[in-house]
Amino acid sequence: MEHHAPFIITFSSLLVYAVHDGYLGGIYHLTADEIYIENNQFIIQESKNASKTKMPSIDDIKDGLFKLILFSNLDSLYLDNVQVEFRTQLKITGRIEGSLYLPNDNAAVVSNFCKNNNFSNTLRKIIDLLNQETIKNPKLKIIITHHE
């Protein structure tokens, strides 16, 4: 049985989040790379970047994904004691052409993106696994795009 503790997140201009665990009484301090509002919804974003390779390392991607999965499984997000809508987003940049938005249920789009960027079988498998994660977790989105 899946269980979620009630959490309250408060954040400052430094994007430091204090997560209060209502069951165990703990306070956990976490950070995110950025937060912004889109269509009245707060987006908590982690970014993983590679300037010389097609994608960041798998460990770097796992680091961002772990934190966002934690955030995305929170019951609620409050700002100044007012509950707000939110979702999480992992932005992955590298030396690639075009952009891919996950979840994506169009296998041809995903395949063409991988083919156009000459992704190895390992990178293709990583893209497939990331897509599966976003399908299972509706509060998590991933953008894969070129490094600016």
N, C-alpha and C positions, 0 to 999 in steps of 0.2 A: 504494500500500500504506500503510495507516495504521500509525503507530508511536507508542508511548507510552514515554517515558523513565521509569525508576524514580524516584519522588519520595518523600521523607519530609517530612511536615508536622509541625511542633511548634507548639504554641500556648500562650499564657500567659493570665492572667486579663484581659489587655487585648485579647484576640482578635487578636493579631498573629501571623501565620503566617510561619514561615521555610520556604520551599520550597527543598529542596536538589536540584539537578540532578546526577544521577549521571553524566551523560555529559560535560557541559561544565564541571562543577565550580563552577557559580554558585550563589549563595544569593540568593533573591528574597524580599523582605518584603512581605506582602500583609495586608490587614485584611478583616474581614467584620463586618457589623452585629451579628450575634448567632450563637451556636451553642447548641444544646440537644439533649437526648437524648429520642427518642421510640421506643418499642418496641425498645430496645437498639441503636438506630441514631443516629449523630450527624447532625444537620441543620445545615448551614452555610447561613445565611440572609442575604440582602441585602434591604433594604426600600426601596421608592421610594414616596413619599407626596405626595399633592396634597390640600390642605385646601379649596381654592376652585374647583377644576376636577374634571371627571369622572375624569381620569387624569393622572398625571405626564407631563411632556414625553417625546417619543420619545427624545431624547438621554439623559434620565435613565434611562429603561427600558433603553436600549442599554448604558449604563454598568454597571448591575447585572447584566444578562444576560452581558456580556462576562466579567466577573469570575467569575460562576458557571459559565460554560461552561469556563473555565480550570480551576476547581476540580473540576468534574464529570468531566473527562477525566484526572484523576490516576489512576495505577494503584492506589495504596493510601494509606491514612491510618493513621498510628501515633500513639498516645498513650502516653507512657512506655514506648517500645519494644514496645508490644503493638498489633498490627493491629486496627483497629476498622472496622465497617461505617459507611458514610456516604452521604449524598445531599445535593444542594443544592436550595435553594428560593428563589424570588424572590417576595416579597410586595409586591403593588401595591395601594395604597389610594387612594381618591378619593371624590368625592361621588356615590356610587352606592348602589343598593339591592341587597341580596342578596350572594351570593358565587359565584364561579366557580372551579373547581379544574381545572387543566390538568396533564397531558393529559386530554382529554375526547373520546371518540369518538362521542358522541351529538350530532349536528349540531343537533337540535331544542333541546337544553339550551343550547348556545352561542348559537343564534339567539334564543331567548327571553330570555336574559340581556341580550343586546345590545339587543333590542327594548324590554324593560322599563326600560332605562336610557337610551333614546333616543340610542343611539350613532350618530354620523355614519358614513358609509361608510368614512371613513379609520380611525376607531376599530375598526370591525368587521374591517377588513383587518388591523390590528395584532393583534387578538385571534386571528384565524385564523393569522397568522404565528407568534405565540407558541405556539399550540397545536401547530403543525407542528414547532417546535423541541423541544418537550417529548416529542413522539412519537419523534423521531429520537434524543433523548438521554435514556435511561431513568433516569439519575441526577439529572435536573433536573425539578423540579415548580414550578408557578406557582400562586399564590393571588391572585385579584383580589377585593377586598372593600371595604367602606365604611371611610372614615377615622374613627378613634375620637377 
